[in-house]
Amino acid sequence: MAKHHLTWVLAFGLALIAYVTLEPIHTLAAEPSVQHFPGVPGSNDNTDPDFVFSKTGVKQVEDIKYRFKRNPEDPWIDVTCRMNLTERLKAESAFGYLPDRWGRTLEDVINEQGKKAGILKLGMARLSHTLIPTWTQVKGSYGSNPEKEEQNFNFWYSVNKGTLRSKALHKFETEHSFILPAYSSWLPAYSTIVSNASTLLQDCGTEFDNRSPADKSRLLMEFFQAMRFEPIKEESSDGRQTGGVRLPCCVMALGAGDCDSKAAAFCSIYRTPQISLVLFRSLRGDPRHALVGIGAYPRASAAATTSTSTSTRRFEATLKEGLYDLPVEVPGLDAFWPIEVSGQGRARFKEVAIGHGGPYLVIPIANVAVPDKRK
């Protein structure tokens, strides 16, 4: 009897393992995840949510469904976006930097350019903790005059250090989406973040284009205001510095973000090259606040703006609380309507919410058109 009982248990166990193994591993979420805007902290009342979010996956595609309300008493609005899971995870893992990454990037560029110029043959540059390069002979290298190469390298670096630093900064921005402008410490490269995300969020942009082509900016404002607010840490779980920013693709995939993360996601989906975009980032307060700025006057040309020419220039504006009848003038750039993206119903279209007035850093955004893949 015991033997038959053991046989039955083993058979049941094998069947259970087979059932689990055959379950589709690409399913990301079996049930919708209901989330609230931050009006009622800690509330567990799901009877009347303002933002409903669910996500399922088939192979490497994430299907994300959102339901939100313009106001609590309004009818639901349904939006569906599709995103490549592999590309999203790749972007997330590349974003940010470890503390020693800038020194290593600068060192790599110096050595790469030194070899290309024929200056480094026997040796290579090593950077000290103060980021000053020192010529070091490569172990096993042979030459008639290493002292002469060291002298040539020191002279070459003294003449070209500005160019080498610029190349390293460009490489760092490309690889890690951070910039080091002359007026600040490291800042998230919001324009680069938006440009990189626009293709990944192409389907989301098309969805909002089709839903409200004439009023897309207002619909996007209401969408992100309804989305759950979630503070983002300055450092990721693996020690990378993120500047407290969540990538636009992750904001959409997780259905939550803070103000500058939502603002970057807004810009990534907006994709209207004739309209200039900026991100307003407050110069005071902790945490810093952020808004979107939408160009008040369409440009004659649809050529995309870029961050390269403006990343080292400082633009500022003072925003006043209240509804704007005239756009905010930013000397050297354009005039912009302020758009709040956090706090459902807290601010109307073209209004700065109470408590958010003050001086702001104005960061130009590269507004790139992404072709409709369905054409």
PyMOL commands that set and color helices and strands:
alter all, ss='L'
color gray80, all
select helices_A, chain A and resi 2-22+85-94+101-116+146-176+190-200+202-211+216-226+248-254+259-270
alter helices_A, ss='H'
color red, helices_A
select strands_A, chain A and resi 33-35+51-58+61-69+76-84+123-127+133-137+178-179+187-188+228-229+256-257+277-282+290-295+316-319+322-323+328-329+335-339+351-352+358-365
alter strands_A, ss='S'
color yellow, strands_A
deselect
rebuild
show_as cartoon
